[in-house]
Amino acid sequence: MDNKKINFTGEFFVPGATDERIAKDHMERYKFAANYSSGKSVLDIACGVGYSSEIFIQNQALSYDGVDINDELVEFASLNYKSNNVNYHLGDICKFDIKKQFDLIACFETIEHVEDYKGAIKNLYKLLNPGGK
């Protein structure tokens, strides 16, 4: 599976499938978040195709777990952005439960798609280590 097999619909970002402005917007958000990831465990909710894992790992994150509700994106991420300490999971922001907590949670362009936004925020809080960001 590669970028050509992911049908770009505009609903999620695929590196190389958009204009430069959209690509920069997406990359800069993750670069900003990665400033807080050194020595931290990272959870990326709605990780899409998984490109952000490289940004966090390059910024010395201890681990990266990406979660998306779209099984095609999780499969693509697992095949194209795998690395040591990187894992991908199929999951819903309101229900995802991995029985561990994270030091940093990234969640971009997601909440507007969630009907139970209060449930989503409560679940993210449950997944966040005390003192986490």
DRENLUM-618644 format. One record per residue: residue in one letter; x, y, z of N, C-alpha, C in turn. Coordinates in Angstrom, 3 decimals. Atoms other than C-alpha are relative to their C-alpha. Example, Ala and Ser with C-alpha at 12.3 -4.5 7.8 and 13.67 -1.06 7.14 Angstrom:
BEGIN
<site type="A" n_px="0.890" n_py="-1.190" n_pz="0.000" ca_px="12.300" ca_py="-4.500" ca_pz="7.800" c_px="0.900" c_py="1.200" c_pz="0.000"/>
<site type="S" n_px="-0.820" n_py="-1.190" n_pz="-0.060" ca_px="13.670" ca_py="-1.060" ca_pz="7.140" c_px="-0.770" c_py="1.090" c_pz="0.730"/>
% end
This chain:
BEGIN
<site type="M" n_px="0.851" n_py="-1.177" n_pz="0.000" ca_px="0.000" ca_py="0.000" ca_pz="0.000" c_px="0.898" c_py="1.242" c_pz="0.000"/>
<site type="D" n_px="-0.763" n_py="-1.243" n_pz="0.013" ca_px="1.367" ca_py="3.485" ca_pz="-0.788" c_px="-0.946" c_py="1.187" c_pz="-0.166"/>
<site type="N" n_px="0.829" n_py="-1.204" n_pz="0.091" ca_px="0.155" ca_py="7.104" ca_pz="-1.098" c_px="-0.991" c_py="-0.066" c_pz="-1.142"/>
<site type="K" n_px="0.886" n_py="0.066" n_pz="1.158" ca_px="-1.357" ca_py="6.390" ca_pz="-4.537" c_px="-1.241" c_py="-0.848" c_pz="0.268"/>
<site type="K" n_px="1.143" n_py="0.860" n_pz="-0.304" ca_px="-3.645" ca_py="3.787" ca_pz="-2.993" c_px="-0.919" c_py="0.598" c_pz="1.058"/>
<site type="I" n_px="0.865" n_py="-0.715" n_pz="-0.934" ca_px="-4.981" ca_py="6.164" ca_pz="-0.372" c_px="-0.768" c_py="1.027" c_pz="-0.813"/>
<site type="N" n_px="0.846" n_py="-0.915" n_pz="0.754" ca_px="-7.893" ca_py="7.990" ca_pz="-1.939" c_px="-0.112" c_py="1.317" c_pz="0.755"/>
<site type="F" n_px="0.031" n_py="-1.305" n_pz="-0.654" ca_px="-7.355" ca_py="11.652" ca_pz="-0.993" c_px="-1.350" c_py="0.658" c_pz="-0.258"/>
<site type="T" n_px="1.336" n_py="-0.592" n_pz="0.100" ca_px="-10.762" ca_py="13.141" ca_pz="-0.263" c_px="-0.051" c_py="1.411" c_pz="0.554"/>
<site type="G" n_px="-0.006" n_py="-1.277" n_pz="-0.685" ca_px="-9.747" ca_py="16.260" ca_pz="1.639" c_px="-0.394" c_py="-0.141" c_pz="1.461"/>
<site type="E" n_px="0.419" n_py="0.231" n_pz="-1.387" ca_px="-11.009" ca_py="14.718" ca_pz="4.883" c_px="1.198" c_py="-0.254" c_pz="0.910"/>
<site type="F" n_px="-1.221" n_py="0.230" n_pz="-0.761" ca_px="-7.488" ca_py="13.772" ca_pz="5.998" c_px="1.172" c_py="0.366" c_pz="-0.894"/>
<site type="F" n_px="-1.193" n_py="-0.439" n_pz="0.709" ca_px="-4.008" ca_py="14.914" ca_pz="5.031" c_px="0.840" c_py="-1.191" c_pz="-0.444"/>
<site type="V" n_px="-0.914" n_py="1.000" n_pz="0.534" ca_px="-1.818" ca_py="12.760" ca_pz="2.806" c_px="1.215" c_py="0.757" c_pz="-0.553"/>
<site type="P" n_px="-1.181" n_py="-0.696" n_pz="0.521" ca_px="1.768" ca_py="14.013" ca_pz="2.317" c_px="0.164" c_py="-0.231" c_pz="-1.504"/>
<site type="G" n_px="-0.204" n_py="0.072" n_pz="1.442" ca_px="2.373" ca_py="14.782" ca_pz="-1.343" c_px="-1.275" c_py="0.067" c_pz="-0.823"/>
<site type="A" n_px="1.269" n_py="0.009" n_pz="0.735" ca_px="-1.341" ca_py="14.889" ca_pz="-2.243" c_px="-0.729" c_py="1.343" c_pz="0.065"/>
<site type="T" n_px="0.646" n_py="-1.311" n_pz="-0.122" ca_px="-2.085" ca_py="18.541" ca_pz="-1.426" c_px="0.951" c_py="1.087" c_pz="-0.459"/>
<site type="D" n_px="-0.884" n_py="-1.112" n_pz="0.345" ca_px="-0.766" ca_py="21.952" ca_pz="-2.266" c_px="0.926" c_py="0.317" c_pz="1.178"/>
<site type="E" n_px="-1.039" n_py="-0.283" n_pz="-0.984" ca_px="2.204" ca_py="23.366" ca_pz="-0.372" c_px="-0.554" c_py="0.665" c_pz="1.261"/>
<site type="R" n_px="0.564" n_py="-0.708" n_pz="-1.158" ca_px="0.121" ca_py="25.638" ca_pz="1.898" c_px="-0.648" c_py="-0.979" c_pz="0.991"/>
<site type="I" n_px="0.665" n_py="0.976" n_pz="-0.874" ca_px="-2.008" ca_py="22.782" ca_pz="3.273" c_px="1.042" c_py="-0.901" c_pz="0.663"/>
<site type="A" n_px="-1.050" n_py="0.856" n_pz="-0.555" ca_px="1.070" ca_py="20.612" ca_pz="3.730" c_px="0.739" c_py="0.715" c_pz="1.127"/>
<site type="K" n_px="-0.713" n_py="-0.757" n_pz="-1.032" ca_px="2.883" ca_py="23.339" ca_pz="5.682" c_px="-0.855" c_py="0.165" c_pz="1.247"/>
<site type="D" n_px="0.899" n_py="-0.146" n_pz="-1.152" ca_px="-0.154" ca_py="23.932" ca_pz="7.910" c_px="0.009" c_py="-1.263" c_pz="0.850"/>
<site type="H" n_px="0.040" n_py="1.266" n_pz="-0.738" ca_px="-0.314" ca_py="20.260" ca_pz="8.868" c_px="1.340" c_py="-0.297" c_pz="0.663"/>
<site type="M" n_px="-1.324" n_py="0.292" n_pz="-0.556" ca_px="3.415" ca_py="19.853" ca_pz="9.375" c_px="0.329" c_py="0.921" c_pz="1.174"/>
<site type="E" n_px="-0.330" n_py="-0.957" n_pz="-1.062" ca_px="3.752" ca_py="23.011" ca_pz="11.477" c_px="-0.736" c_py="-0.293" c_pz="1.292"/>
<site type="R" n_px="0.736" n_py="0.370" n_pz="-1.221" ca_px="1.055" ca_py="21.896" ca_pz="13.915" c_px="0.740" c_py="-1.094" c_pz="0.754"/>
<site type="Y" n_px="-0.700" n_py="1.099" n_pz="-0.662" ca_px="2.918" ca_py="18.694" ca_pz="14.595" c_px="1.395" c_py="0.406" c_pz="0.458"/>
<site type="K" n_px="-1.317" n_py="-0.485" n_pz="-0.438" ca_px="6.295" ca_py="20.431" ca_pz="14.748" c_px="-0.131" c_py="0.761" c_pz="1.319"/>
<site type="F" n_px="0.247" n_py="-0.723" n_pz="-1.240" ca_px="4.855" ca_py="22.722" ca_pz="17.429" c_px="-0.210" c_py="-0.988" c_pz="1.150"/>
<site type="A" n_px="0.283" n_py="0.982" n_pz="-1.047" ca_px="3.491" ca_py="19.785" ca_pz="19.446" c_px="1.248" c_py="-0.805" c_pz="0.355"/>
<site type="A" n_px="-1.202" n_py="0.804" n_pz="-0.230" ca_px="6.753" ca_py="17.872" ca_pz="19.029" c_px="1.015" c_py="0.722" c_pz="0.879"/>
<site type="N" n_px="-0.873" n_py="-0.742" n_pz="-0.911" ca_px="8.539" ca_py="20.657" ca_pz="20.928" c_px="-0.160" c_py="-0.469" c_pz="1.442"/>
<site type="Y" n_px="0.290" n_py="0.460" n_pz="-1.351" ca_px="6.978" ca_py="19.081" ca_pz="24.037" c_px="0.181" c_py="-1.508" c_pz="0.158"/>
<site type="S" n_px="-0.007" n_py="1.461" n_pz="0.008" ca_px="7.721" ca_py="15.446" ca_pz="23.192" c_px="1.286" c_py="-0.673" c_pz="0.444"/>
<site type="S" n_px="-1.269" n_py="0.617" n_pz="-0.368" ca_px="11.341" ca_py="14.885" ca_pz="24.179" c_px="-0.125" c_py="-0.754" c_pz="1.325"/>
<site type="G" n_px="0.056" n_py="0.834" n_pz="-1.189" ca_px="11.485" ca_py="12.009" ca_pz="26.646" c_px="-1.413" c_py="-0.363" c_pz="0.439"/>
<site type="K" n_px="1.404" n_py="0.206" n_pz="-0.347" ca_px="7.692" ca_py="11.644" ca_pz="26.564" c_px="-0.629" c_py="-1.119" c_pz="-0.821"/>
<site type="S" n_px="0.847" n_py="0.920" n_pz="0.754" ca_px="5.163" ca_py="9.027" ca_pz="25.562" c_px="-1.093" c_py="0.837" c_pz="-0.662"/>
<site type="V" n_px="0.919" n_py="-0.825" n_pz="0.793" ca_px="2.935" ca_py="10.455" ca_pz="22.815" c_px="-1.159" c_py="-0.837" c_pz="-0.508"/>
<site type="L" n_px="1.197" n_py="0.556" n_pz="0.606" ca_px="-0.622" ca_py="9.612" ca_pz="21.835" c_px="-0.503" c_py="1.014" c_pz="-1.009"/>
<site type="D" n_px="0.539" n_py="-0.860" n_pz="1.063" ca_px="-1.839" ca_py="11.049" ca_pz="18.535" c_px="-1.362" c_py="-0.554" c_pz="-0.395"/>
<site type="I" n_px="1.372" n_py="0.416" n_pz="0.313" ca_px="-5.621" ca_py="10.752" ca_pz="18.299" c_px="-0.378" c_py="0.594" c_pz="-1.349"/>
<site type="A" n_px="0.319" n_py="-0.379" n_pz="1.386" ca_px="-6.879" ca_py="10.917" ca_pz="14.695" c_px="1.308" c_py="0.241" c_pz="-0.752"/>
<site type="C" n_px="-1.349" n_py="-0.103" n_pz="0.578" ca_px="-3.373" ca_py="10.251" ca_pz="13.406" c_px="0.013" c_py="-0.068" c_pz="-1.521"/>
<site type="G" n_px="0.043" n_py="0.074" n_pz="1.458" ca_px="-4.526" ca_py="9.758" ca_pz="9.824" c_px="0.968" c_py="-1.037" c_pz="-0.526"/>
<site type="V" n_px="-0.916" n_py="0.938" n_pz="0.640" ca_px="-1.853" ca_py="8.167" ca_pz="7.658" c_px="1.299" c_py="-0.210" c_pz="0.781"/>
<site type="G" n_px="-1.119" n_py="0.271" n_pz="-0.891" ca_px="0.730" ca_py="8.350" ca_pz="10.477" c_px="1.268" c_py="0.793" c_pz="-0.224"/>
<site type="Y" n_px="-1.225" n_py="-0.741" n_pz="0.299" ca_px="3.209" ca_py="10.870" ca_pz="9.067" c_px="0.576" c_py="0.715" c_pz="1.218"/>
<site type="S" n_px="-0.489" n_py="-0.754" n_pz="-1.159" ca_px="3.437" ca_py="12.668" ca_pz="12.418" c_px="0.927" c_py="-0.817" c_pz="0.885"/>
<site type="S" n_px="-0.867" n_py="0.831" n_pz="-0.849" ca_px="5.160" ca_py="9.708" ca_pz="14.074" c_px="1.472" c_py="0.358" c_pz="-0.203"/>
<site type="E" n_px="-1.397" n_py="-0.352" n_pz="0.289" ca_px="8.419" ca_py="10.638" ca_pz="12.345" c_px="0.399" c_py="1.308" c_pz="0.679"/>
<site type="I" n_px="-0.290" n_py="-1.305" n_pz="-0.608" ca_px="8.210" ca_py="14.205" ca_pz="13.655" c_px="0.224" c_py="-0.165" c_pz="1.500"/>
<site type="F" n_px="-0.152" n_py="0.196" n_pz="-1.438" ca_px="7.700" ca_py="13.094" ca_pz="17.257" c_px="1.242" c_py="-0.813" c_pz="0.340"/>
<site type="I" n_px="-1.174" n_py="0.838" n_pz="-0.278" ca_px="10.357" ca_py="10.360" ca_pz="17.162" c_px="1.292" c_py="0.771" c_pz="-0.264"/>
<site type="Q" n_px="-1.186" n_py="-0.824" n_pz="0.270" ca_px="12.887" ca_py="12.761" ca_pz="15.572" c_px="0.233" c_py="1.033" c_pz="1.093"/>
<site type="N" n_px="-0.121" n_py="-0.938" n_pz="-1.117" ca_px="12.189" ca_py="15.092" ca_pz="18.508" c_px="0.150" c_py="-0.727" c_pz="1.330"/>
<site type="Q" n_px="-0.383" n_py="0.799" n_pz="-1.165" ca_px="13.177" ca_py="12.328" ca_pz="20.935" c_px="-1.162" c_py="-0.470" c_pz="0.874"/>
<site type="A" n_px="1.087" n_py="0.626" n_pz="-0.750" ca_px="9.737" ca_py="11.077" ca_pz="21.991" c_px="0.412" c_py="-1.426" c_pz="0.348"/>
<site type="L" n_px="-0.318" n_py="1.369" n_pz="-0.405" ca_px="10.109" ca_py="7.827" ca_pz="23.936" c_px="-0.818" c_py="-1.014" c_pz="-0.783"/>
<site type="S" n_px="0.882" n_py="0.885" n_pz="0.743" ca_px="7.133" ca_py="6.277" ca_pz="22.182" c_px="-1.092" c_py="0.818" c_pz="-0.663"/>
<site type="Y" n_px="1.086" n_py="-0.644" n_pz="0.746" ca_px="4.374" ca_py="7.142" ca_pz="19.751" c_px="-1.070" c_py="-1.043" c_pz="-0.248"/>
<site type="D" n_px="1.153" n_py="0.828" n_pz="0.315" ca_px="0.923" ca_py="5.592" ca_pz="19.574" c_px="-0.967" c_py="0.859" c_pz="-0.795"/>
<site type="G" n_px="0.957" n_py="-0.698" n_pz="0.846" ca_px="-1.273" ca_py="6.731" ca_pz="16.705" c_px="-1.306" c_py="-0.761" c_pz="-0.039"/>
<site type="V" n_px="1.328" n_py="0.610" n_pz="-0.011" ca_px="-5.015" ca_py="6.090" ca_pz="16.750" c_px="-0.853" c_py="0.690" c_pz="-1.054"/>
<site type="D" n_px="0.951" n_py="-0.569" n_pz="0.952" ca_px="-7.526" ca_py="6.557" ca_pz="13.969" c_px="-1.213" c_py="-0.914" c_pz="-0.096"/>
<site type="I" n_px="1.249" n_py="0.745" n_pz="0.122" ca_px="-11.107" ca_py="5.471" ca_pz="13.390" c_px="-0.131" c_py="-0.690" c_pz="-1.365"/>
<site type="N" n_px="0.039" n_py="0.508" n_pz="1.370" ca_px="-10.409" ca_py="4.676" ca_pz="9.723" c_px="1.018" c_py="-1.139" c_pz="-0.143"/>
<site type="D" n_px="-0.901" n_py="1.163" n_pz="0.070" ca_px="-8.974" ca_py="1.159" ca_pz="9.324" c_px="0.962" c_py="0.067" c_pz="-1.177"/>
<site type="E" n_px="-0.891" n_py="-0.136" n_pz="1.160" ca_px="-7.532" ca_py="1.955" ca_pz="5.878" c_px="1.194" c_py="0.893" c_pz="0.343"/>
<site type="L" n_px="-1.089" n_py="-0.901" n_pz="-0.384" ca_px="-5.487" ca_py="4.809" ca_pz="7.355" c_px="0.937" c_py="-0.662" c_pz="1.006"/>
<site type="V" n_px="-0.828" n_py="0.704" n_pz="-0.977" ca_px="-4.273" ca_py="2.690" ca_pz="10.269" c_px="0.885" c_py="-1.027" c_pz="-0.701"/>
<site type="E" n_px="-0.791" n_py="0.974" n_pz="0.757" ca_px="-3.142" ca_py="-0.018" ca_pz="7.847" c_px="1.113" c_py="0.700" c_pz="-0.779"/>
<site type="F" n_px="-0.992" n_py="-0.761" n_pz="0.754" ca_px="-1.378" ca_py="2.544" ca_pz="5.651" c_px="1.121" c_py="0.479" c_pz="0.926"/>
<site type="A" n_px="-0.992" n_py="-0.496" n_pz="-0.958" ca_px="0.360" ca_py="4.088" ca_pz="8.682" c_px="0.913" c_py="-1.128" c_pz="0.461"/>
<site type="S" n_px="-0.781" n_py="1.149" n_pz="-0.473" ca_px="1.467" ca_py="0.665" ca_pz="9.933" c_px="1.009" c_py="-0.487" c_pz="-1.021"/>
<site type="L" n_px="-0.896" n_py="0.450" n_pz="1.070" ca_px="3.035" ca_py="-0.148" ca_pz="6.575" c_px="1.033" c_py="1.052" c_pz="-0.395"/>
<site type="N" n_px="-0.855" n_py="-1.055" n_pz="0.543" ca_px="4.568" ca_py="3.229" ca_pz="5.736" c_px="0.744" c_py="0.843" c_pz="1.025"/>
<site type="Y" n_px="-0.641" n_py="-0.833" n_pz="-1.020" ca_px="5.515" ca_py="4.899" ca_pz="9.015" c_px="0.330" c_py="-0.815" c_pz="1.241"/>
<site type="K" n_px="-0.361" n_py="0.845" n_pz="-1.140" ca_px="6.626" ca_py="2.010" ca_pz="11.190" c_px="1.431" c_py="0.321" c_pz="0.429"/>
<site type="S" n_px="-1.295" n_py="-0.308" n_pz="-0.575" ca_px="9.593" ca_py="2.427" ca_pz="13.454" c_px="0.042" c_py="-0.608" c_pz="1.400"/>
<site type="N" n_px="-0.095" n_py="0.434" n_pz="-1.394" ca_px="10.900" ca_py="1.379" ca_pz="16.851" c_px="-0.841" c_py="0.931" c_pz="0.850"/>
<site type="N" n_px="0.818" n_py="-0.764" n_pz="-0.947" ca_px="8.545" ca_py="2.521" ca_pz="19.608" c_px="-1.171" c_py="0.719" c_pz="-0.640"/>
<site type="V" n_px="1.157" n_py="-0.579" n_pz="0.693" ca_px="5.798" ca_py="3.382" ca_pz="17.085" c_px="-1.049" c_py="-1.083" c_pz="-0.187"/>
<site type="N" n_px="1.110" n_py="0.938" n_pz="0.133" ca_px="2.423" ca_py="1.659" ca_pz="17.182" c_px="-1.240" c_py="0.740" c_pz="-0.485"/>
<site type="Y" n_px="1.252" n_py="-0.561" n_pz="0.506" ca_px="-0.892" ca_py="2.257" ca_pz="15.439" c_px="-1.156" c_py="-0.876" c_pz="0.445"/>
<site type="H" n_px="1.174" n_py="0.688" n_pz="-0.514" ca_px="-4.343" ca_py="1.354" ca_pz="16.671" c_px="-1.253" c_py="0.530" c_pz="-0.686"/>
<site type="L" n_px="1.327" n_py="-0.391" n_pz="0.467" ca_px="-7.851" ca_py="1.393" ca_pz="15.320" c_px="-0.798" c_py="0.381" c_pz="1.238"/>
<site type="G" n_px="0.750" n_py="-0.397" n_pz="-1.175" ca_px="-10.003" ca_py="3.364" ca_pz="17.714" c_px="-0.774" c_py="1.281" c_pz="-0.187"/>
<site type="D" n_px="0.884" n_py="-1.156" n_pz="-0.041" ca_px="-12.617" ca_py="5.986" ca_pz="18.445" c_px="0.445" c_py="0.892" c_pz="1.158"/>
<site type="I" n_px="-0.463" n_py="-0.947" n_pz="-1.011" ca_px="-11.633" ca_py="9.107" ca_pz="20.397" c_px="-0.797" c_py="-0.095" c_pz="1.300"/>
<site type="C" n_px="0.864" n_py="0.079" n_pz="-1.190" ca_px="-14.547" ca_py="8.587" ca_pz="22.795" c_px="0.153" c_py="-1.306" c_pz="0.765"/>
<site type="K" n_px="-0.031" n_py="1.337" n_pz="-0.614" ca_px="-13.837" ca_py="4.915" ca_pz="23.530" c_px="1.387" c_py="-0.629" c_pz="0.070"/>
<site type="F" n_px="-1.318" n_py="0.626" n_pz="0.045" ca_px="-10.158" ca_py="4.224" ca_pz="22.880" c_px="0.538" c_py="-0.195" c_pz="1.412"/>
<site type="D" n_px="-0.530" n_py="0.338" n_pz="-1.314" ca_px="-8.633" ca_py="2.472" ca_pz="25.888" c_px="1.139" c_py="-0.987" c_pz="-0.191"/>
<site type="I" n_px="-1.171" n_py="0.847" n_pz="0.189" ca_px="-5.147" ca_py="1.066" ca_pz="25.877" c_px="0.597" c_py="-0.437" c_pz="1.331"/>
<site type="K" n_px="-0.461" n_py="0.397" n_pz="-1.333" ca_px="-4.724" ca_py="0.589" ca_pz="29.638" c_px="1.374" c_py="0.570" c_pz="0.331"/>
<site type="K" n_px="-1.199" n_py="-0.728" n_pz="-0.395" ca_px="-1.856" ca_py="3.043" ca_pz="29.790" c_px="-0.289" c_py="1.480" c_pz="-0.184"/>
<site type="Q" n_px="0.170" n_py="-1.443" n_pz="0.128" ca_px="-1.458" ca_py="6.786" ca_pz="30.065" c_px="1.197" c_py="0.594" c_pz="-0.718"/>
<site type="F" n_px="-1.000" n_py="-0.660" n_pz="0.833" ca_px="0.545" ca_py="9.236" ca_pz="27.984" c_px="0.394" c_py="1.351" c_pz="0.586"/>
<site type="D" n_px="-0.503" n_py="-1.289" n_pz="-0.458" ca_px="2.675" ca_py="12.284" ca_pz="28.710" c_px="-0.478" c_py="1.154" c_pz="-0.874"/>
<site type="L" n_px="0.407" n_py="-1.033" n_pz="0.958" ca_px="1.540" ca_py="14.176" ca_pz="25.606" c_px="-1.050" c_py="-0.586" c_pz="-0.931"/>
<site type="I" n_px="1.028" n_py="0.415" n_pz="0.941" ca_px="-1.633" ca_py="13.897" ca_pz="23.552" c_px="-0.170" c_py="1.080" c_pz="-1.053"/>
<site type="A" n_px="0.253" n_py="-0.899" n_pz="1.135" ca_px="-1.939" ca_py="15.471" ca_pz="20.106" c_px="-1.343" c_py="-0.394" c_pz="-0.605"/>
<site type="C" n_px="1.315" n_py="0.258" n_pz="0.587" ca_px="-5.377" ca_py="15.818" ca_pz="18.563" c_px="-0.361" c_py="1.204" c_pz="-0.858"/>
<site type="F" n_px="0.223" n_py="-1.127" n_pz="0.919" ca_px="-5.684" ca_py="18.061" ca_pz="15.509" c_px="-1.145" c_py="-0.296" c_pz="-0.957"/>
<site type="E" n_px="1.093" n_py="0.050" n_pz="0.976" ca_px="-8.728" ca_py="18.724" ca_pz="13.343" c_px="-0.901" c_py="-1.214" c_pz="0.200"/>
<site type="T" n_px="0.775" n_py="1.185" n_pz="-0.351" ca_px="-10.798" ca_py="16.118" ca_pz="15.134" c_px="-1.329" c_py="0.346" c_pz="0.658"/>
<site type="I" n_px="1.148" n_py="-0.206" n_pz="-0.869" ca_px="-13.235" ca_py="17.528" ca_pz="17.651" c_px="-1.253" c_py="0.445" c_pz="-0.759"/>
<site type="E" n_px="1.158" n_py="-0.451" n_pz="0.781" ca_px="-15.471" ca_py="19.115" ca_pz="15.004" c_px="-0.738" c_py="-1.159" c_pz="-0.674"/>
<site type="H" n_px="0.613" n_py="1.191" n_pz="0.604" ca_px="-16.208" ca_py="15.603" ca_pz="13.699" c_px="-0.640" c_py="-0.922" c_pz="1.040"/>
<site type="V" n_px="0.425" n_py="0.863" n_pz="-1.092" ca_px="-17.196" ca_py="14.200" ca_pz="17.103" c_px="-1.310" c_py="0.520" c_pz="0.594"/>
<site type="E" n_px="1.284" n_py="-0.402" n_pz="-0.587" ca_px="-20.812" ca_py="14.285" ca_pz="18.268" c_px="0.104" c_py="0.148" c_pz="1.513"/>
<site type="D" n_px="-0.119" n_py="-0.029" n_pz="-1.458" ca_px="-19.969" ca_py="13.500" ca_pz="21.905" c_px="1.345" c_py="0.615" c_pz="0.381"/>
<site type="Y" n_px="-1.286" n_py="-0.641" n_pz="-0.256" ca_px="-17.207" ca_py="16.062" ca_pz="22.336" c_px="0.360" c_py="-0.036" c_pz="1.484"/>
<site type="K" n_px="-0.292" n_py="0.101" n_pz="-1.439" ca_px="-17.552" ca_py="15.962" ca_pz="26.144" c_px="0.561" c_py="-1.383" c_pz="0.333"/>
<site type="G" n_px="-0.518" n_py="1.351" n_pz="-0.194" ca_px="-17.041" ca_py="12.198" ca_pz="26.067" c_px="1.417" c_py="-0.141" c_pz="-0.523"/>
<site type="A" n_px="-1.350" n_py="0.036" n_pz="0.576" ca_px="-13.997" ca_py="12.681" ca_pz="23.842" c_px="1.004" c_py="0.642" c_pz="0.949"/>
<site type="I" n_px="-0.902" n_py="-0.703" n_pz="-0.910" ca_px="-12.417" ca_py="15.205" ca_pz="26.218" c_px="0.207" c_py="-0.814" c_pz="1.275"/>
<site type="K" n_px="-0.125" n_py="0.835" n_pz="-1.198" ca_px="-13.141" ca_py="12.959" ca_pz="29.231" c_px="0.903" c_py="-1.196" c_pz="-0.261"/>
<site type="N" n_px="-0.839" n_py="1.155" n_pz="0.312" ca_px="-11.539" ca_py="9.991" ca_pz="27.484" c_px="1.460" c_py="0.411" c_pz="-0.161"/>
<site type="L" n_px="-1.379" n_py="-0.466" n_pz="0.132" ca_px="-8.452" ca_py="11.993" ca_pz="26.541" c_px="0.606" c_py="0.285" c_pz="1.372"/>
<site type="Y" n_px="-0.482" n_py="-0.275" n_pz="-1.354" ca_px="-8.153" ca_py="13.156" ca_pz="30.147" c_px="0.376" c_py="-1.297" c_pz="0.709"/>
<site type="K" n_px="-0.269" n_py="1.308" n_pz="-0.602" ca_px="-8.319" ca_py="9.514" ca_pz="31.290" c_px="1.312" c_py="-0.590" c_pz="-0.544"/>
<site type="L" n_px="-1.208" n_py="0.539" n_pz="0.630" ca_px="-5.491" ca_py="8.665" ca_pz="28.855" c_px="1.251" c_py="0.832" c_pz="0.284"/>
<site type="L" n_px="-1.108" n_py="-0.914" n_pz="-0.260" ca_px="-3.286" ca_py="11.565" ca_pz="30.037" c_px="0.590" c_py="-0.245" c_pz="1.384"/>
<site type="N" n_px="-0.684" n_py="0.109" n_pz="-1.296" ca_px="-0.691" ca_py="11.099" ca_pz="32.769" c_px="-0.252" c_py="1.264" c_pz="0.812"/>
<site type="P" n_px="0.066" n_py="-1.219" n_pz="-0.805" ca_px="-1.051" ca_py="13.461" ca_pz="35.722" c_px="1.170" c_py="0.914" c_pz="-0.347"/>
<site type="G" n_px="-1.049" n_py="-0.937" n_pz="0.377" ca_px="0.899" ca_py="16.564" ca_pz="34.753" c_px="0.324" c_py="-0.018" c_pz="-1.484"/>
<site type="G" n_px="-0.253" n_py="0.085" n_pz="1.440" ca_px="0.775" ca_py="15.624" ca_pz="31.058" c_px="-0.592" c_py="1.192" c_pz="-0.751"/>
<site type="K" n_px="0.474" n_py="-1.111" n_pz="0.851" ca_px="0.041" ca_py="17.994" ca_pz="28.182" c_px="-0.867" c_py="-0.549" c_pz="-1.116"/>
% end
